[in-house]
């Protein structure tokens, strides 16, 4: 029950005029301002029914979620807007708060800095303080060291050995072949490639919808080669201090060079390689410049034996300079799996589980637009159901086709449709350079 007479009057007015959008929005904002978070959430939801694409209403709903610690719900409300360039900076700050609430420090720092670089008035000092995590230097800092730039610290990325190979990647034969020719064969057959003046190393940018298996492919490439694997997260690079992000990036490349042959993998690379024309702060542009310099190497042999793989869901936001020959000169589209690939993925996911006779093709046919992550979710939920039955029966009960079908038919794919809609806009309306020609037949076949 509201104990504010003004809010009660507004609510009554909204009840009598339920389609009055300005009134509903004003009521929701007043409820949010005065801390009636659950009521504000309900009013923002009602307003969204009247204006589903209104960014201010969506931002208000997201703030209500954040203040109730419903961080996942807040990100879901913001995601359709964050996927487009030029989104309201307020949304970037809200996304940063939600990401920090979920423990994703790197992405939170990126979203916050990107937002305030476009509009300093949305700065949140408390949030900025929480995002500041100074690394204690191993030796005392030199007296001349600027206060905004801490002493060099080692990169947070670590070297590992991948046990996954291409045999563990279902389908995607064209993608695997492209990676094999570009990255693996120069190291496996160096004499042949040297005869044509080709050195081992280089960069490939993989792009496609979320969950399609880009990270899995990168690990498989390292395992196929028996090379070291360095998986670089945003939190390994991004830092609040001016100049520290550039040093972290340089240290990461140096780590890969010391462990060559090495596969250096950058996930969500659009956060580190965004278009400089969209940036207003010099230090964010400097990080892009540093990335380009590291890809080029200090001399022509600096990156020999270092295979740089990067993945992104939004290649159209990456600075065009990264596609120059010698950098990420090859773009590899990682599509959602087709029917036969989905069946193969399901076979791999179920290969170590008790099974009755299975018709994976039947399950694959009802999982259109499902990516590998979605299929793993289907298998995991089917296993949970089977475990409960097995516990009751006191013995393992094999999983069958019906178990997977029952879960699949009640599961919706996560993000492919939304990604397709965005990709279609770029393919049809922003492809003057021909960069997205590879997507054209695929997009037209789906729409």
N, C-alpha and C positions, 0 to 999 in steps of 0.2 A: 504494500500500500504506500503510495507516495504521500509524504508529509509536507509537500510544497504546494501551496495553493495555486501558484502560477502554472506549475507543471500539470496539476490536475485540470486546470481550465484548458490548457493546450491539448491534453489528452482527450478531453470531452469534445473539443472542437474537431480533432482528428477523427473521433468516432462518428461524428455527425457528417463529416465530409471526407470519407476514406480515400477518395481519388485525388485529393488536393496535395500534389507532390511538394510544393514549397512548404506547406504547413507540416507535413510529415517529416520532411528533412529538418526543419527548425526544431520540432519536438525531439527528434533523435539527437540532434547536436546539443540541445539543452540538457537532456538526460545524461549524455556522455560527460558534459562539462561538470555536472553536479554529482557525478559518481554513481548514478543508477545504471550500472553496466549491463545487467541482464535485460532491463527494460529498454536501454538504448539499442542493444543488439536486436531485440524484437522489432523496434521501430525502423532501424536501418534495413532489416530484412524486408519489411513491408514496403519501404520506399523503393528498394531494388526491384520489387515486382512491378512497380510503375515505371522505373527507368533502369533496366538491367545493365546498361553500359555506362552509367554515370560514374566517373572516377571519384568524385567527392564523396558520394554515398558509399562506394566500395572502400574508400580510405577510412571513412568513419566506422564502418563495420569492422575493418581490420584492426583499428585502434581499440574498439571495444573488446575484440578477441585478445589482443596483446595484453591489455590491462587485466584480463581474466586468466592470463597465462595459457590461453588456448593458441599456442604459437603455430601449430600445424594448420589450424583453421584460418588464421590470419594470412599465412603464406598462400593458402588456396584462394582466398579472396583477392590477393594482390597479383597472383601469377599471370592472369590474362593481360594485365597492364604492363607488368615488368618485362614481358616478352617483346614489347614494342619500344622503339627508340623514342626519346623525348617524353617519357612518362613523368607524371608530377613528382618533383623531388621529395615532397612529403611522403609519398609511397616508398621511396627508397629508404628513408629513415625508419619508417614502420617495419619494412622488411628486415632492416638491420637489427632492430630490437627483437623481432621474432626469431631470426636466425641465431642471434646470440642466446636467446632463451632455449634454443635447441642444441646449443653447444657448438655451432658452426662458426667459429671465430673468423676464419679467413673470408668467407663469403659476407659475413656481417660487416667486416671492416671495408670490404670493397663496396658494398651497397651504400654504406654511410658516406665514404669519401666521394663516391660518384655523385651522390645527391647534393652534398654541400658544395661540391665544385660547380654545380649549376645554379644553386641558390643558397647563399650563405645564411639567409634568414631562417632556414629550417634546422640550423645546427642545434644539437642537443648536448650541452656540456657534460651532463651526467652519463649519457651513453658514450660519448667520446672518452671519458675517463675509464669506463669499464672496458672499452676496446683497447686501451693502452696497457700493454703488458711488456714493460721493459725487460730485456734480457741482460742479466748481470754479466759483465765482461769478465773473462778469465784473468786479465791483467788490468792494473789501473789505467784508466783512460788518460791520454796525454792532456796536459793543461790546455792546449789550444783547441781541443775537440769541441765543436759546437754543441750547445745544450740540446738541440733538436736532432742530433745524429749520433747515436750511441756507438761505442767501439765495435769493431768487426766481431761478429759471432758466427759460428759454423752454421751451415745450412741445416734446416730441420729434416731434409729428405734423407732417406737411408737406402743403402744398396741391398738388394735381395736377389735370390735366385728363384726364378719361376719354374714350377713343376708342371705348368700347363703348356700344351703344344697345340698345333692346329688340329690334331686328331680329337681334341677335346672341344672344338668349336664346330657346332652343327651347322651345315649349310654354308652360305656366304662364300661360295667357291671363287666368285669373281673378285671379291674383296681380298681373300687370302692370296690369290694369285698376284694381285697388284702389289701387295705388301712383300710377297716373296721376290718379285722381280726388282722392285725398287730398293728394298732394304736388306734382304737376306742373301741373295745370290752374289752380290759384290763381295761379301765377306766369305762366303762358302767357296767361291771360284775366283779368287783375286787375280790370278794370272790372266784369265780370259778377259776380265773387265779392264785390267791394266793395258792390255793390247789395244783397247779402244779409248784409252785415256780416262776411264771412269774409276773414281776412287770409292772406297767403302765409306758410307756415311750419307747424310742427307736428311731431308725432312718430309713427312707426309702428314697432312691434316685430314683426319677422319671426321665426318659430320653425318648427322642423321637424328632421328627422334630419340628422346631419352629412353634408356633401358634396352637399346638395340644390340648392345654387346661391344661397344667401342673399347672399354677398359679391358674386357676379357680378351679381345683381339690383341691388344698391346702386350698383355702378359704372355699370350700364346706365341707372339712373334719372338719375344725374348727367350721363351722356353724352347722354341724350335731351333734357335741359334745356339742355345747354351750360353747366352750372354748374361751379363749383369743387368738387373732391372732396377731403375730408379723411378718410383711413382711420385710425382710432384703434386702436392695439394696446394690450394691457395694459401693456407695458413703457413706453409713452408716459405712463401715468398713475401706476401703482403705484410707490411709493418707500418705502424703509425708514424715512425720517425722519418723525417726527410732524408732520403739517400739510403736508408736501410733496405728497402725492397730491392733496389738495384744491386746492392752488395749480396743479398741473399740469392738473387738470380745468378750472379756471377759465380758464387760459391757452388751452386747446384751444377752448373756446367763444368766447373773445375772438378767436382766430384765424379761426374760421368767420364771426363777425360782421363782421370787417374785409374778408372776401372774398365777401360775399353778392352774388348768390344762391349758396348753397353747400349741398352735401349733406354732412352730418357723420355719419359711419358708425362705430358702436361694435360691434365683433365680440366675441363671448363676453361680452355685457353682464351676464350673471348674476354675473360676478366683481366688477363694480362696483356692482351694484344688488341685492345679495342681501337676503333678509329680515332686517330688524333684530332680529326676535325670536330669530334663531338666533345672534346675535353677543354675545359676552361683553365685548369690548374697546370702550371708548368711541370710540377713534380710528377703528375700522372702521365704526361707526355714523355717525360724522361724515362720512365719505366719501359714504355714501348720502344724508345730508342735503344735502351740497353739490351732488350730482348733481340732486336734486329742485329745489334753488334755481336752478340754472343752466337747467333746463328751463322753469321759470316765468319767468325773466328778471327784471331789476331793475325794469322797467316793461313795460307791455303791448306795446310795440313793440320790445323788446330783441331778440327772436329772429325778427322779421319777415324773411323771405327766407332763414332758416336752416332747412333741412329735416333733421330728426334721424331717422336710420334706425338701428335696432339689430337685432342678430341673436343668437339663442341656441338651443342645443339643449335647454335645460331651463327653459322659461318658468315652471314651477311653483315654482322657487326664487327668483323675483324678488319683491321687496317689492311688496305690493298697492298702495301709494301711487303707484307708477309708472303704474298703469293709470287714474288719475284723468283726467277730461277736461282737455285742454290739455297733457298730458304724452304718454305712449305710450298714447293713448286708443283706438288701433286695433291689434288683434292680427291679423296676417296669417299664416295657415298656409301654409308652403311645403312641399308634399308631395313624396314621391319621384315621379319622372315616371312617367306611365302608358305603355302600349305605344306609342301614337302619338307621345308626347313623347320617348320614348327613341329612336325612329326619327329624329325631327327632330334630336335632339342628335347622333346618330351622323353624320347628313348634314353638320351644321356642323363636326364634328371632322375629317371626311374631305374637306372641300371643296377643300383645297389640296394634296391628295396624288394621285399617279398611281393611277387606278382603272380596273379592268375593270368589267363590268356588276355592279351591286351590288343586293342585296335587303336593304335596311336593316330592312324589316319583319320578315324572318325572324330577324335577329339580335335585334331588339327583343323578339320573343316568347320567347326563351330567356334573357332578362336580367331576369326579374322581381325586384323589390327592389333593382335596381341604381340608384344615384343618378348624377348627372353626373360626379362624381369617379371612380366605378367605371368608367363607360363610357370616360372619358378614359384610364384605365389599360389597358382592353382595346385601345383603338386604338393606344396607345403600344407595347404589347407586340407587337401584330400588325405594326406598322411596323418594330420591331427585327428580327423574323424576316424580313420582306421585304427589309430592308437587307442582311442577310447573304446572302440569295439573289442580290440584285442585284450585290453585290460579287463574288461567285463568277462570275456570268454576265458581268460587265463592262458591264452596261446596266441601266437601271431596269426592274424587273418590276412591272406594275400589281398592286395589292392587289385581292382579290376577296372574295366573300361567305364562302367557305370559310375564308379566313384569319381573319376576325373570329369566325366561329362556333367555330373550333378553340380560340381563346383564351378566348372567353366561356364555353364549356362546361367549361373547366378553371379558372374563376375564381369565387370566392365573394364575394357582396356584403359590404361592410365592416361596417356598423353598423346597418342599418335594422331588422333583426329585434330586436336588443337595445333599440333606441329604441322600437319598437312595443310591446314588453312593458312598458316603463316607462310609456309614454303610456297604455296600456290601463288600468293600475292607477289612474292619476289620473282618467281619464275615467269609469270605472265606480265608483270608490270615494271620490273626493275632489273632487267637482264640485258641491258644494252651492250655490256662487255662480253656476253656469252658465257659468263662464269658458271651459270646454273643450267647450261644446256643438258648436262647429264641427268638432271632431275626432270626435264621436260616430258619424256615418254612415260616416266613413272607417275608423275602427277596427273597427266592426261588420262592414264589408264585407270586412275582411282576416282576421277571426278567426271 
